[in-house]
Amino acid sequence: MISALFISCQSNGVKALSADNMEDYQKLIAGKSLVLVDFNAPWCGPCKKLSPVIDEIASEKSDAIEIIKINTDVYPQISTALNIDGIPALILYKNGEIIWSHIGLISKEELSDVIAANQ
């Protein structure tokens, strides 16, 4: 069984969460009101540009949203199962259901607006 490491940005800092499969991934997103999952890779230029934006939003909105970063090179099974075919890819969940997704760069303002509109 391949183990995946997810980085969860929360108010108390960065915390490692582990998941072995889609069932574990579903547990990470279920039961939480708002979760943003960022699929990325270290070689991806747009991912590098988006990462600080995601980190700022995690810091500013830690009481409203949980953010999980997934390196698709290290843990491809989750992105494959979710049909992620481009990165950076963002998926916003509300109460475990996908309510928004985006592939490519997005501004902090646009992403903040999406989060605010779905709280």
C-alpha positions in Angstrom: 0.0 0.0 0.0 1.4 3.4 -0.9 1.1 6.0 1.7 0.4 9.6 0.8 1.4 12.6 2.8 -0.8 15.6 2.8 0.2 19.0 4.2 -2.6 20.7 6.0 -2.2 24.4 6.7 -4.1 25.3 9.8 -4.0 28.1 12.4 -1.5 26.1 14.5 1.0 25.8 11.6 1.7 23.0 9.2 0.6 19.6 10.1 1.2 16.3 8.4 -1.7 14.0 7.7 -1.5 10.6 6.1 -3.8 8.8 3.8 -3.3 5.5 2.0 -6.1 5.6 -0.5 -9.2 7.4 -1.6 -11.1 6.2 1.4 -8.6 8.0 3.6 -8.8 11.1 1.4 -12.5 11.1 1.7 -12.2 11.1 5.5 -9.9 14.1 5.3 -12.5 16.2 3.5 -15.6 14.8 5.1 -17.2 16.5 8.1 -15.4 19.8 7.6 -17.4 22.7 6.4 -14.8 24.1 3.9 -11.7 22.4 2.5 -9.5 23.5 -0.3 -7.2 20.9 -1.9 -4.2 22.1 -3.9 -2.8 19.6 -6.3 0.8 20.6 -7.3 4.3 19.5 -8.1 7.7 21.1 -7.2 8.8 21.4 -10.9 5.6 23.2 -11.9 6.2 27.0 -12.4 2.6 28.0 -12.0 2.4 25.8 -8.8 5.4 27.7 -7.4 3.6 31.0 -8.1 0.3 29.9 -6.6 1.9 28.4 -3.4 2.4 31.7 -1.6 -1.1 32.7 -2.4 -2.4 29.5 -0.9 -0.2 30.0 2.2 -1.5 33.5 2.7 -5.1 32.4 2.4 -4.4 29.6 4.9 -3.0 32.1 7.3 -5.7 34.7 6.9 -8.7 32.4 6.8 -7.6 29.6 9.1 -10.8 29.9 11.1 -13.0 29.4 7.9 -11.1 26.9 5.8 -8.8 23.9 5.9 -6.2 23.7 3.1 -4.5 20.5 2.0 -1.6 20.4 -0.4 -0.9 17.3 -2.4 2.3 16.7 -4.5 1.0 14.8 -7.5 4.5 13.4 -8.3 4.8 11.7 -5.0 1.2 10.7 -4.6 -0.3 10.3 -8.1 -3.0 7.8 -7.0 -5.2 10.5 -5.5 -5.0 12.9 -8.5 -5.6 10.0 -10.9 -8.6 8.9 -9.0 -10.0 12.4 -9.1 -9.1 12.8 -12.8 -6.7 15.7 -12.2 -5.1 16.2 -15.6 -3.4 19.6 -15.1 -1.7 21.4 -12.3 -2.0 23.5 -10.3 -5.5 22.2 -9.6 -7.7 23.4 -6.9 -10.8 21.7 -5.5 -13.1 23.3 -3.0 -15.2 21.0 -0.9 -18.1 22.0 1.4 -19.3 19.3 3.8 -17.5 16.7 1.7 -19.0 17.7 -1.7 -17.1 19.4 -4.5 -18.6 22.9 -5.0 -15.8 24.5 -7.1 -12.7 23.5 -9.0 -10.1 25.3 -11.0 -7.0 24.4 -13.1 -4.2 26.9 -13.5 -3.2 30.1 -11.8 -5.7 32.2 -9.9 -5.2 35.5 -8.1 -5.5 35.8 -4.4 -8.5 38.1 -4.8 -10.4 35.7 -7.0 -9.7 32.7 -4.7 -10.7 34.7 -1.6 -13.9 35.7 -3.4 -14.7 32.1 -4.2 -14.1 31.1 -0.5 -16.1 34.0 0.8 -19.0 33.2 -1.5 -19.1 29.6 -0.3 -18.8 30.0 3.5 
